[in-house]
């Protein structure tokens, strides 16, 4: 098992989730009829809320990968020390 590759993959997944969470949040703010047209996201509130829920579901596996890779790396370091 390539611990570095697994750790990197998990961190990339977390970064994508955080980026999508920010986008979903701005879509929620811009849904409906905002006072300033430039803030309009063009998305319905229901769809923006659904994306936020999906982002939270996608974050859990990435977090598990990072946690497991960290434990394996820690075990390898303890074994060598």
PDB file with SEQRES, HELIX, SHEET and CRYST1 records, atoms N, CA, C and O in Angstrom:
SEQRES   1 A   81  UNK UNK UNK UNK UNK UNK UNK UNK UNK UNK UNK UNK UNK          
SEQRES   2 A   81  UNK UNK UNK UNK UNK UNK UNK UNK UNK UNK UNK UNK UNK          
SEQRES   3 A   81  UNK UNK UNK UNK UNK UNK UNK UNK UNK UNK UNK UNK UNK          
SEQRES   4 A   81  UNK UNK UNK UNK UNK UNK UNK UNK UNK UNK UNK UNK UNK          
SEQRES   5 A   81  UNK UNK UNK UNK UNK UNK UNK UNK UNK UNK UNK UNK UNK          
SEQRES   6 A   81  UNK UNK UNK UNK UNK UNK UNK UNK UNK UNK UNK UNK UNK          
SEQRES   7 A   81  UNK UNK UNK                                                  
HELIX    1 AA1 UNK A    3  UNK A   30  1                                  28    
HELIX    2 AA2 UNK A   37  UNK A   39  5                                   3    
HELIX    3 AA3 UNK A   45  UNK A   80  1                                  36    
CRYST1    1.000    1.000    1.000  90.00  90.00  90.00 P 1           1          
ATOM      1  N   UNK A   1       0.850  -1.187   0.000  1.00  0.00           N  
ATOM      2  CA  UNK A   1       0.000   0.000   0.000  1.00  0.00           C  
ATOM      3  C   UNK A   1       0.885   1.235   0.000  1.00  0.00           C  
ATOM      4  O   UNK A   1       1.819   1.349   0.794  1.00  0.00           O  
ATOM      5  N   UNK A   2       0.582   2.138  -0.886  1.00  0.00           N  
ATOM      6  CA  UNK A   2       1.314   3.397  -0.967  1.00  0.00           C  
ATOM      7  C   UNK A   2       0.618   4.404  -0.051  1.00  0.00           C  
ATOM      8  O   UNK A   2      -0.409   4.975  -0.419  1.00  0.00           O  
ATOM      9  N   UNK A   3       1.168   4.619   1.125  1.00  0.00           N  
ATOM     10  CA  UNK A   3       0.542   5.489   2.121  1.00  0.00           C  
ATOM     11  C   UNK A   3       0.492   6.928   1.631  1.00  0.00           C  
ATOM     12  O   UNK A   3      -0.506   7.623   1.821  1.00  0.00           O  
ATOM     13  N   UNK A   4       1.573   7.370   0.999  1.00  0.00           N  
ATOM     14  CA  UNK A   4       1.615   8.752   0.517  1.00  0.00           C  
ATOM     15  C   UNK A   4       0.534   8.994  -0.528  1.00  0.00           C  
ATOM     16  O   UNK A   4      -0.134  10.028  -0.508  1.00  0.00           O  
ATOM     17  N   UNK A   5       0.362   8.043  -1.438  1.00  0.00           N  
ATOM     18  CA  UNK A   5      -0.672   8.175  -2.467  1.00  0.00           C  
ATOM     19  C   UNK A   5      -2.063   8.194  -1.870  1.00  0.00           C  
ATOM     20  O   UNK A   5      -2.910   8.983  -2.289  1.00  0.00           O  
ATOM     21  N   UNK A   6      -2.308   7.327  -0.888  1.00  0.00           N  
ATOM     22  CA  UNK A   6      -3.618   7.284  -0.233  1.00  0.00           C  
ATOM     23  C   UNK A   6      -3.887   8.581   0.520  1.00  0.00           C  
ATOM     24  O   UNK A   6      -4.990   9.126   0.464  1.00  0.00           O  
ATOM     25  N   UNK A   7      -2.876   9.066   1.219  1.00  0.00           N  
ATOM     26  CA  UNK A   7      -3.026  10.310   1.972  1.00  0.00           C  
ATOM     27  C   UNK A   7      -3.312  11.478   1.029  1.00  0.00           C  
ATOM     28  O   UNK A   7      -4.178  12.310   1.300  1.00  0.00           O  
ATOM     29  N   UNK A   8      -2.581  11.527  -0.069  1.00  0.00           N  
ATOM     30  CA  UNK A   8      -2.782  12.602  -1.044  1.00  0.00           C  
ATOM     31  C   UNK A   8      -4.185  12.535  -1.650  1.00  0.00           C  
ATOM     32  O   UNK A   8      -4.839  13.564  -1.820  1.00  0.00           O  
ATOM     33  N   UNK A   9      -4.641  11.338  -1.970  1.00  0.00           N  
ATOM     34  CA  UNK A   9      -5.979  11.172  -2.524  1.00  0.00           C  
ATOM     35  C   UNK A   9      -7.044  11.627  -1.530  1.00  0.00           C  
ATOM     36  O   UNK A   9      -8.010  12.288  -1.912  1.00  0.00           O  
ATOM     37  N   UNK A  10      -6.870  11.276  -0.263  1.00  0.00           N  
ATOM     38  CA  UNK A  10      -7.827  11.711   0.756  1.00  0.00           C  
ATOM     39  C   UNK A  10      -7.857  13.212   0.924  1.00  0.00           C  
ATOM     40  O   UNK A  10      -8.929  13.800   1.064  1.00  0.00           O  
ATOM     41  N   UNK A  11      -6.686  13.845   0.910  1.00  0.00           N  
ATOM     42  CA  UNK A  11      -6.616  15.299   1.060  1.00  0.00           C  
ATOM     43  C   UNK A  11      -7.240  15.995  -0.152  1.00  0.00           C  
ATOM     44  O   UNK A  11      -7.923  17.007  -0.001  1.00  0.00           O  
ATOM     45  N   UNK A  12      -7.010  15.460  -1.343  1.00  0.00           N  
ATOM     46  CA  UNK A  12      -7.632  16.033  -2.542  1.00  0.00           C  
ATOM     47  C   UNK A  12      -9.157  15.940  -2.430  1.00  0.00           C  
ATOM     48  O   UNK A  12      -9.867  16.887  -2.771  1.00  0.00           O  
ATOM     49  N   UNK A  13      -9.652  14.806  -1.954  1.00  0.00           N  
ATOM     50  CA  UNK A  13     -11.096  14.657  -1.761  1.00  0.00           C  
ATOM     51  C   UNK A  13     -11.651  15.657  -0.767  1.00  0.00           C  
ATOM     52  O   UNK A  13     -12.723  16.222  -0.981  1.00  0.00           O  
ATOM     53  N   UNK A  14     -10.924  15.878   0.320  1.00  0.00           N  
ATOM     54  CA  UNK A  14     -11.366  16.871   1.309  1.00  0.00           C  
ATOM     55  C   UNK A  14     -11.362  18.278   0.725  1.00  0.00           C  
ATOM     56  O   UNK A  14     -12.288  19.053   0.967  1.00  0.00           O  
ATOM     57  N   UNK A  15     -10.336  18.612  -0.036  1.00  0.00           N  
ATOM     58  CA  UNK A  15     -10.272  19.939  -0.655  1.00  0.00           C  
ATOM     59  C   UNK A  15     -11.422  20.149  -1.628  1.00  0.00           C  
ATOM     60  O   UNK A  15     -12.022  21.224  -1.653  1.00  0.00           O  
ATOM     61  N   UNK A  16     -11.733  19.145  -2.424  1.00  0.00           N  
ATOM     62  CA  UNK A  16     -12.860  19.263  -3.359  1.00  0.00           C  
ATOM     63  C   UNK A  16     -14.169  19.462  -2.609  1.00  0.00           C  
ATOM     64  O   UNK A  16     -15.010  20.270  -3.005  1.00  0.00           O  
ATOM     65  N   UNK A  17     -14.329  18.719  -1.524  1.00  0.00           N  
ATOM     66  CA  UNK A  17     -15.553  18.845  -0.732  1.00  0.00           C  
ATOM     67  C   UNK A  17     -15.679  20.247  -0.150  1.00  0.00           C  
ATOM     68  O   UNK A  17     -16.759  20.836  -0.171  1.00  0.00           O  
ATOM     69  N   UNK A  18     -14.574  20.783   0.371  1.00  0.00           N  
ATOM     70  CA  UNK A  18     -14.614  22.138   0.925  1.00  0.00           C  
ATOM     71  C   UNK A  18     -14.931  23.173  -0.145  1.00  0.00           C  
ATOM     72  O   UNK A  18     -15.691  24.110   0.099  1.00  0.00           O  
ATOM     73  N   UNK A  19     -14.348  23.006  -1.335  1.00  0.00           N  
ATOM     74  CA  UNK A  19     -14.644  23.928  -2.436  1.00  0.00           C  
ATOM     75  C   UNK A  19     -16.116  23.864  -2.818  1.00  0.00           C  
ATOM     76  O   UNK A  19     -16.749  24.895  -3.044  1.00  0.00           O  
ATOM     77  N   UNK A  20     -16.660  22.652  -2.890  1.00  0.00           N  
ATOM     78  CA  UNK A  20     -18.068  22.496  -3.248  1.00  0.00           C  
ATOM     79  C   UNK A  20     -18.988  23.031  -2.164  1.00  0.00           C  
ATOM     80  O   UNK A  20     -20.064  23.551  -2.462  1.00  0.00           O  
ATOM     81  N   UNK A  21     -18.571  22.908  -0.902  1.00  0.00           N  
ATOM     82  CA  UNK A  21     -19.381  23.430   0.198  1.00  0.00           C  
ATOM     83  C   UNK A  21     -19.481  24.948   0.112  1.00  0.00           C  
ATOM     84  O   UNK A  21     -20.553  25.516   0.316  1.00  0.00           O  
ATOM     85  N   UNK A  22     -18.370  25.602  -0.190  1.00  0.00           N  
ATOM     86  CA  UNK A  22     -18.409  27.067  -0.348  1.00  0.00           C  
ATOM     87  C   UNK A  22     -19.307  27.467  -1.511  1.00  0.00           C  
ATOM     88  O   UNK A  22     -20.068  28.428  -1.407  1.00  0.00           O  
ATOM     89  N   UNK A  23     -19.220  26.732  -2.619  1.00  0.00           N  
ATOM     90  CA  UNK A  23     -20.054  27.027  -3.784  1.00  0.00           C  
ATOM     91  C   UNK A  23     -21.533  26.827  -3.444  1.00  0.00           C  
ATOM     92  O   UNK A  23     -22.372  27.656  -3.795  1.00  0.00           O  
ATOM     93  N   UNK A  24     -21.845  25.730  -2.764  1.00  0.00           N  
ATOM     94  CA  UNK A  24     -23.230  25.464  -2.387  1.00  0.00           C  
ATOM     95  C   UNK A  24     -23.767  26.537  -1.449  1.00  0.00           C  
ATOM     96  O   UNK A  24     -24.927  26.937  -1.552  1.00  0.00           O  
ATOM     97  N   UNK A  25     -22.918  27.001  -0.533  1.00  0.00           N  
ATOM     98  CA  UNK A  25     -23.340  28.057   0.387  1.00  0.00           C  
ATOM     99  C   UNK A  25     -23.655  29.342  -0.353  1.00  0.00           C  
ATOM    100  O   UNK A  25     -24.645  30.010  -0.053  1.00  0.00           O  
ATOM    101  N   UNK A  26     -22.817  29.693  -1.321  1.00  0.00           N  
ATOM    102  CA  UNK A  26     -23.088  30.916  -2.078  1.00  0.00           C  
ATOM    103  C   UNK A  26     -24.319  30.743  -2.959  1.00  0.00           C  
ATOM    104  O   UNK A  26     -25.044  31.707  -3.207  1.00  0.00           O  
ATOM    105  N   UNK A  27     -24.564  29.514  -3.436  1.00  0.00           N  
ATOM    106  CA  UNK A  27     -25.784  29.258  -4.197  1.00  0.00           C  
ATOM    107  C   UNK A  27     -27.017  29.432  -3.323  1.00  0.00           C  
ATOM    108  O   UNK A  27     -28.043  29.927  -3.788  1.00  0.00           O  
ATOM    109  N   UNK A  28     -26.924  29.028  -2.057  1.00  0.00           N  
ATOM    110  CA  UNK A  28     -28.057  29.199  -1.146  1.00  0.00           C  
ATOM    111  C   UNK A  28     -28.338  30.670  -0.898  1.00  0.00           C  
ATOM    112  O   UNK A  28     -29.492  31.097  -0.869  1.00  0.00           O  
ATOM    113  N   UNK A  29     -27.280  31.437  -0.720  1.00  0.00           N  
ATOM    114  CA  UNK A  29     -27.445  32.875  -0.477  1.00  0.00           C  
ATOM    115  C   UNK A  29     -28.032  33.553  -1.707  1.00  0.00           C  
ATOM    116  O   UNK A  29     -28.864  34.453  -1.585  1.00  0.00           O  
ATOM    117  N   UNK A  30     -27.604  33.125  -2.889  1.00  0.00           N  
ATOM    118  CA  UNK A  30     -28.048  33.768  -4.120  1.00  0.00           C  
ATOM    119  C   UNK A  30     -29.337  33.222  -4.690  1.00  0.00           C  
ATOM    120  O   UNK A  30     -29.803  33.703  -5.723  1.00  0.00           O  
ATOM    121  N   UNK A  31     -29.931  32.218  -4.039  1.00  0.00           N  
ATOM    122  CA  UNK A  31     -31.167  31.657  -4.576  1.00  0.00           C  
ATOM    123  C   UNK A  31     -32.332  32.601  -4.312  1.00  0.00           C  
ATOM    124  O   UNK A  31     -32.262  33.486  -3.460  1.00  0.00           O  
ATOM    125  N   UNK A  32     -33.378  32.390  -5.051  1.00  0.00           N  
ATOM    126  CA  UNK A  32     -34.545  33.257  -4.906  1.00  0.00           C  
ATOM    127  C   UNK A  32     -34.344  34.561  -5.659  1.00  0.00           C  
ATOM    128  O   UNK A  32     -33.856  34.554  -6.789  1.00  0.00           O  
ATOM    129  N   UNK A  33     -34.714  35.675  -5.049  1.00  0.00           N  
ATOM    130  CA  UNK A  33     -34.582  36.987  -5.671  1.00  0.00           C  
ATOM    131  C   UNK A  33     -33.755  37.892  -4.768  1.00  0.00           C  
ATOM    132  O   UNK A  33     -34.314  38.647  -3.973  1.00  0.00           O  
ATOM    133  N   UNK A  34     -32.408  37.826  -4.883  1.00  0.00           N  
ATOM    134  CA  UNK A  34     -31.592  38.707  -4.051  1.00  0.00           C  
ATOM    135  C   UNK A  34     -31.757  40.163  -4.463  1.00  0.00           C  
ATOM    136  O   UNK A  34     -32.145  40.464  -5.592  1.00  0.00           O  
ATOM    137  N   UNK A  35     -31.455  41.061  -3.531  1.00  0.00           N  
ATOM    138  CA  UNK A  35     -31.609  42.489  -3.803  1.00  0.00           C  
ATOM    139  C   UNK A  35     -30.636  42.972  -4.866  1.00  0.00           C  
ATOM    140  O   UNK A  35     -30.964  43.867  -5.644  1.00  0.00           O  
ATOM    141  N   UNK A  36     -29.455  42.396  -4.908  1.00  0.00           N  
ATOM    142  CA  UNK A  36     -28.447  42.786  -5.889  1.00  0.00           C  
ATOM    143  C   UNK A  36     -28.384  41.686  -6.954  1.00  0.00           C  
ATOM    144  O   UNK A  36     -28.025  40.553  -6.632  1.00  0.00           O  
ATOM    145  N   UNK A  37     -28.724  41.990  -8.216  1.00  0.00           N  
ATOM    146  CA  UNK A  37     -28.763  40.946  -9.249  1.00  0.00           C  
ATOM    147  C   UNK A  37     -27.448  40.201  -9.439  1.00  0.00           C  
ATOM    148  O   UNK A  37     -27.449  39.038  -9.845  1.00  0.00           O  
ATOM    149  N   UNK A  38     -26.324  40.857  -9.152  1.00  0.00           N  
ATOM    150  CA  UNK A  38     -25.027  40.200  -9.330  1.00  0.00           C  
ATOM    151  C   UNK A  38     -24.831  39.024  -8.367  1.00  0.00           C  
ATOM    152  O   UNK A  38     -24.003  38.148  -8.617  1.00  0.00           O  
ATOM    153  N   UNK A  39     -25.592  39.006  -7.269  1.00  0.00           N  
ATOM    154  CA  UNK A  39     -25.472  37.935  -6.292  1.00  0.00           C  
ATOM    155  C   UNK A  39     -26.339  36.723  -6.623  1.00  0.00           C  
ATOM    156  O   UNK A  39     -26.242  35.689  -5.961  1.00  0.00           O  
ATOM    157  N   UNK A  40     -27.177  36.844  -7.635  1.00  0.00           N  
ATOM    158  CA  UNK A  40     -28.065  35.738  -7.990  1.00  0.00           C  
ATOM    159  C   UNK A  40     -27.256  34.552  -8.497  1.00  0.00           C  
ATOM    160  O   UNK A  40     -26.353  34.709  -9.320  1.00  0.00           O  
ATOM    161  N   UNK A  41     -27.585  33.374  -8.002  1.00  0.00           N  
ATOM    162  CA  UNK A  41     -26.859  32.172  -8.414  1.00  0.00           C  
ATOM    163  C   UNK A  41     -27.575  31.435  -9.534  1.00  0.00           C  
ATOM    164  O   UNK A  41     -26.961  30.639 -10.244  1.00  0.00           O  
ATOM    165  N   UNK A  42     -28.854  31.689  -9.696  1.00  0.00           N  
ATOM    166  CA  UNK A  42     -29.616  30.998 -10.721  1.00  0.00           C  
ATOM    167  C   UNK A  42     -30.045  29.600 -10.300  1.00  0.00           C  
ATOM    168  O   UNK A  42     -30.575  28.848 -11.118  1.00  0.00           O  
ATOM    169  N   UNK A  43     -29.830  29.243  -9.055  1.00  0.00           N  
ATOM    170  CA  UNK A  43     -30.210  27.919  -8.556  1.00  0.00           C  
ATOM    171  C   UNK A  43     -31.376  28.041  -7.599  1.00  0.00           C  
ATOM    172  O   UNK A  43     -31.529  29.033  -6.887  1.00  0.00           O  
ATOM    173  N   UNK A  44     -32.193  27.003  -7.604  1.00  0.00           N  
ATOM    174  CA  UNK A  44     -33.281  26.932  -6.641  1.00  0.00           C  
ATOM    175  C   UNK A  44     -32.705  26.560  -5.274  1.00  0.00           C  
ATOM    176  O   UNK A  44     -31.692  25.867  -5.185  1.00  0.00           O  
ATOM    177  N   UNK A  45     -33.351  27.022  -4.230  1.00  0.00           N  
ATOM    178  CA  UNK A  45     -32.873  26.767  -2.878  1.00  0.00           C  
ATOM    179  C   UNK A  45     -32.830  25.267  -2.582  1.00  0.00           C  
ATOM    180  O   UNK A  45     -31.887  24.786  -1.954  1.00  0.00           O  
ATOM    181  N   UNK A  46     -33.846  24.529  -3.030  1.00  0.00           N  
ATOM    182  CA  UNK A  46     -33.872  23.084  -2.769  1.00  0.00           C  
ATOM    183  C   UNK A  46     -32.660  22.382  -3.358  1.00  0.00           C  
ATOM    184  O   UNK A  46     -32.069  21.519  -2.709  1.00  0.00           O  
ATOM    185  N   UNK A  47     -32.287  22.739  -4.572  1.00  0.00           N  
ATOM    186  CA  UNK A  47     -31.143  22.082  -5.201  1.00  0.00           C  
ATOM    187  C   UNK A  47     -29.842  22.463  -4.512  1.00  0.00           C  
ATOM    188  O   UNK A  47     -28.947  21.627  -4.394  1.00  0.00           O  
ATOM    189  N   UNK A  48     -29.714  23.705  -4.055  1.00  0.00           N  
ATOM    190  CA  UNK A  48     -28.511  24.135  -3.335  1.00  0.00           C  
ATOM    191  C   UNK A  48     -28.388  23.408  -1.996  1.00  0.00           C  
ATOM    192  O   UNK A  48     -27.288  23.026  -1.597  1.00  0.00           O  
ATOM    193  N   UNK A  49     -29.500  23.219  -1.310  1.00  0.00           N  
ATOM    194  CA  UNK A  49     -29.481  22.494  -0.034  1.00  0.00           C  
ATOM    195  C   UNK A  49     -29.147  21.021  -0.251  1.00  0.00           C  
ATOM    196  O   UNK A  49     -28.441  20.418   0.558  1.00  0.00           O  
ATOM    197  N   UNK A  50     -29.647  20.444  -1.330  1.00  0.00           N  
ATOM    198  CA  UNK A  50     -29.341  19.041  -1.636  1.00  0.00           C  
ATOM    199  C   UNK A  50     -27.854  18.866  -1.890  1.00  0.00           C  
ATOM    200  O   UNK A  50     -27.264  17.888  -1.431  1.00  0.00           O  
ATOM    201  N   UNK A  51     -27.235  19.793  -2.612  1.00  0.00           N  
ATOM    202  CA  UNK A  51     -25.802  19.712  -2.880  1.00  0.00           C  
ATOM    203  C   UNK A  51     -24.989  19.809  -1.592  1.00  0.00           C  
ATOM    204  O   UNK A  51     -23.960  19.148  -1.456  1.00  0.00           O  
ATOM    205  N   UNK A  52     -25.445  20.629  -0.647  1.00  0.00           N  
ATOM    206  CA  UNK A  52     -24.750  20.750   0.626  1.00  0.00           C  
ATOM    207  C   UNK A  52     -24.794  19.421   1.375  1.00  0.00           C  
ATOM    208  O   UNK A  52     -23.798  19.015   1.974  1.00  0.00           O  
ATOM    209  N   UNK A  53     -25.930  18.747   1.347  1.00  0.00           N  
ATOM    210  CA  UNK A  53     -26.065  17.442   1.994  1.00  0.00           C  
ATOM    211  C   UNK A  53     -25.165  16.412   1.325  1.00  0.00           C  
ATOM    212  O   UNK A  53     -24.538  15.601   2.006  1.00  0.00           O  
ATOM    213  N   UNK A  54     -25.095  16.438  -0.003  1.00  0.00           N  
ATOM    214  CA  UNK A  54     -24.239  15.500  -0.731  1.00  0.00           C  
ATOM    215  C   UNK A  54     -22.767  15.762  -0.425  1.00  0.00           C  
ATOM    216  O   UNK A  54     -21.977  14.822  -0.340  1.00  0.00           O  
ATOM    217  N   UNK A  55     -22.393  17.029  -0.258  1.00  0.00           N  
ATOM    218  CA  UNK A  55     -21.004  17.364   0.076  1.00  0.00           C  
ATOM    219  C   UNK A  55     -20.613  16.767   1.420  1.00  0.00           C  
ATOM    220  O   UNK A  55     -19.501  16.261   1.579  1.00  0.00           O  
ATOM    221  N   UNK A  56     -21.518  16.823   2.379  1.00  0.00           N  
ATOM    222  CA  UNK A  56     -21.222  16.245   3.696  1.00  0.00           C  
ATOM    223  C   UNK A  56     -21.062  14.732   3.589  1.00  0.00           C  
ATOM    224  O   UNK A  56     -20.229  14.145   4.280  1.00  0.00           O  
ATOM    225  N   UNK A  57     -21.856  14.099   2.724  1.00  0.00           N  
ATOM    226  CA  UNK A  57     -21.745  12.650   2.537  1.00  0.00           C  
ATOM    227  C   UNK A  57     -20.447  12.282   1.838  1.00  0.00           C  
ATOM    228  O   UNK A  57     -19.885  11.219   2.102  1.00  0.00           O  
ATOM    229  N   UNK A  58     -19.966  13.136   0.959  1.00  0.00           N  
ATOM    230  CA  UNK A  58     -18.723  12.861   0.239  1.00  0.00           C  
ATOM    231  C   UNK A  58     -17.499  13.112   1.111  1.00  0.00           C  
ATOM    232  O   UNK A  58     -16.431  12.557   0.854  1.00  0.00           O  
ATOM    233  N   UNK A  59     -17.644  13.936   2.129  1.00  0.00           N  
ATOM    234  CA  UNK A  59     -16.512  14.262   2.983  1.00  0.00           C  
ATOM    235  C   UNK A  59     -16.130  13.094   3.894  1.00  0.00           C  
ATOM    236  O   UNK A  59     -14.953  12.923   4.210  1.00  0.00           O  
ATOM    237  N   UNK A  60     -17.089  12.305   4.312  1.00  0.00           N  
ATOM    238  CA  UNK A  60     -16.824  11.206   5.245  1.00  0.00           C  
ATOM    239  C   UNK A  60     -15.821  10.184   4.697  1.00  0.00           C  
ATOM    240  O   UNK A  60     -14.887   9.830   5.417  1.00  0.00           O  
ATOM    241  N   UNK A  61     -15.966   9.692   3.459  1.00  0.00           N  
ATOM    242  CA  UNK A  61     -14.974   8.726   2.965  1.00  0.00           C  
ATOM    243  C   UNK A  61     -13.570   9.317   2.856  1.00  0.00           C  
ATOM    244  O   UNK A  61     -12.586   8.637   3.149  1.00  0.00           O  
ATOM    245  N   UNK A  62     -13.472  10.571   2.438  1.00  0.00           N  
ATOM    246  CA  UNK A  62     -12.157  11.209   2.324  1.00  0.00           C  
ATOM    247  C   UNK A  62     -11.509  11.351   3.692  1.00  0.00           C  
ATOM    248  O   UNK A  62     -10.303  11.152   3.839  1.00  0.00           O  
ATOM    249  N   UNK A  63     -12.303  11.693   4.684  1.00  0.00           N  
ATOM    250  CA  UNK A  63     -11.788  11.801   6.045  1.00  0.00           C  
ATOM    251  C   UNK A  63     -11.298  10.444   6.543  1.00  0.00           C  
ATOM    252  O   UNK A  63     -10.263  10.355   7.205  1.00  0.00           O  
ATOM    253  N   UNK A  64     -12.040   9.395   6.224  1.00  0.00           N  
ATOM    254  CA  UNK A  64     -11.638   8.043   6.635  1.00  0.00           C  
ATOM    255  C   UNK A  64     -10.313   7.642   5.976  1.00  0.00           C  
ATOM    256  O   UNK A  64      -9.462   7.029   6.619  1.00  0.00           O  
ATOM    257  N   UNK A  65     -10.138   7.987   4.696  1.00  0.00           N  
ATOM    258  CA  UNK A  65      -8.893   7.666   3.994  1.00  0.00           C  
ATOM    259  C   UNK A  65      -7.719   8.380   4.658  1.00  0.00           C  
ATOM    260  O   UNK A  65      -6.674   7.773   4.888  1.00  0.00           O  
ATOM    261  N   UNK A  66      -7.884   9.657   4.965  1.00  0.00           N  
ATOM    262  CA  UNK A  66      -6.809  10.423   5.605  1.00  0.00           C  
ATOM    263  C   UNK A  66      -6.493   9.846   6.984  1.00  0.00           C  
ATOM    264  O   UNK A  66      -5.324   9.708   7.346  1.00  0.00           O  
ATOM    265  N   UNK A  67      -7.518   9.511   7.747  1.00  0.00           N  
ATOM    266  CA  UNK A  67      -7.312   8.942   9.084  1.00  0.00           C  
ATOM    267  C   UNK A  67      -6.578   7.604   9.008  1.00  0.00           C  
ATOM    268  O   UNK A  67      -5.615   7.371   9.738  1.00  0.00           O  
ATOM    269  N   UNK A  68      -7.043   6.733   8.118  1.00  0.00           N  
ATOM    270  CA  UNK A  68      -6.403   5.415   7.991  1.00  0.00           C  
ATOM    271  C   UNK A  68      -4.963   5.525   7.497  1.00  0.00           C  
ATOM    272  O   UNK A  68      -4.078   4.830   7.996  1.00  0.00           O  
ATOM    273  N   UNK A  69      -4.729   6.396   6.518  1.00  0.00           N  
ATOM    274  CA  UNK A  69      -3.366   6.570   6.009  1.00  0.00           C  
ATOM    275  C   UNK A  69      -2.449   7.126   7.098  1.00  0.00           C  
ATOM    276  O   UNK A  69      -1.284   6.736   7.183  1.00  0.00           O  
ATOM    277  N   UNK A  70      -2.959   8.024   7.922  1.00  0.00           N  
ATOM    278  CA  UNK A  70      -2.176   8.568   9.027  1.00  0.00           C  
ATOM    279  C   UNK A  70      -1.832   7.498  10.056  1.00  0.00           C  
ATOM    280  O   UNK A  70      -0.726   7.475  10.597  1.00  0.00           O  
ATOM    281  N   UNK A  71      -2.788   6.616  10.322  1.00  0.00           N  
ATOM    282  CA  UNK A  71      -2.528   5.525  11.273  1.00  0.00           C  
ATOM    283  C   UNK A  71      -1.482   4.559  10.721  1.00  0.00           C  
ATOM    284  O   UNK A  71      -0.594   4.127  11.457  1.00  0.00           O  
ATOM    285  N   UNK A  72      -1.576   4.215   9.437  1.00  0.00           N  
ATOM    286  CA  UNK A  72      -0.602   3.306   8.824  1.00  0.00           C  
ATOM    287  C   UNK A  72       0.780   3.941   8.846  1.00  0.00           C  
ATOM    288  O   UNK A  72       1.770   3.283   9.166  1.00  0.00           O  
ATOM    289  N   UNK A  73       0.841   5.220   8.504  1.00  0.00           N  
ATOM    290  CA  UNK A  73       2.122   5.919   8.518  1.00  0.00           C  
ATOM    291  C   UNK A  73       2.702   5.957   9.932  1.00  0.00           C  
ATOM    292  O   UNK A  73       3.900   5.746  10.121  1.00  0.00           O  
ATOM    293  N   UNK A  74       1.860   6.225  10.913  1.00  0.00           N  
ATOM    294  CA  UNK A  74       2.310   6.240  12.307  1.00  0.00           C  
ATOM    295  C   UNK A  74       2.801   4.879  12.744  1.00  0.00           C  
ATOM    296  O   UNK A  74       3.809   4.786  13.444  1.00  0.00           O  
ATOM    297  N   UNK A  75       2.113   3.816  12.348  1.00  0.00           N  
ATOM    298  CA  UNK A  75       2.536   2.463  12.683  1.00  0.00           C  
ATOM    299  C   UNK A  75       3.885   2.147  12.048  1.00  0.00           C  
ATOM    300  O   UNK A  75       4.751   1.546  12.684  1.00  0.00           O  
ATOM    301  N   UNK A  76       4.059   2.552  10.797  1.00  0.00           N  
ATOM    302  CA  UNK A  76       5.344   2.325  10.115  1.00  0.00           C  
ATOM    303  C   UNK A  76       6.478   3.061  10.816  1.00  0.00           C  
ATOM    304  O   UNK A  76       7.571   2.513  10.960  1.00  0.00           O  
ATOM    305  N   UNK A  77       6.240   4.278  11.248  1.00  0.00           N  
ATOM    306  CA  UNK A  77       7.269   5.048  11.934  1.00  0.00           C  
ATOM    307  C   UNK A  77       7.591   4.406  13.279  1.00  0.00           C  
ATOM    308  O   UNK A  77       8.759   4.313  13.658  1.00  0.00           O  
ATOM    309  N   UNK A  78       6.550   3.956  14.012  1.00  0.00           N  
ATOM    310  CA  UNK A  78       6.777   3.304  15.300  1.00  0.00           C  
ATOM    311  C   UNK A  78       7.565   2.005  15.142  1.00  0.00           C  
ATOM    312  O   UNK A  78       8.407   1.675  15.977  1.00  0.00           O  
ATOM    313  N   UNK A  79       7.289   1.285  14.080  1.00  0.00           N  
ATOM    314  CA  UNK A  79       7.980   0.012  13.830  1.00  0.00           C  
ATOM    315  C   UNK A  79       9.456   0.232  13.544  1.00  0.00           C  
ATOM    316  O   UNK A  79      10.305  -0.543  13.986  1.00  0.00           O  
ATOM    317  N   UNK A  80       9.756   1.285  12.808  1.00  0.00           N  
ATOM    318  CA  UNK A  80      11.146   1.572  12.450  1.00  0.00           C  
ATOM    319  C   UNK A  80      11.931   2.168  13.615  1.00  0.00           C  
ATOM    320  O   UNK A  80      13.151   2.011  13.679  1.00  0.00           O  
ATOM    321  N   UNK A  81      11.260   2.840  14.524  1.00  0.00           N  
ATOM    322  CA  UNK A  81      11.958   3.530  15.627  1.00  0.00           C  
ATOM    323  C   UNK A  81      12.437   2.628  16.716  1.00  0.00           C  
ATOM    324  O   UNK A  81      13.033   3.095  17.687  1.00  0.00           O  
TER     325      UNK A  81                                                      
END                                                                             
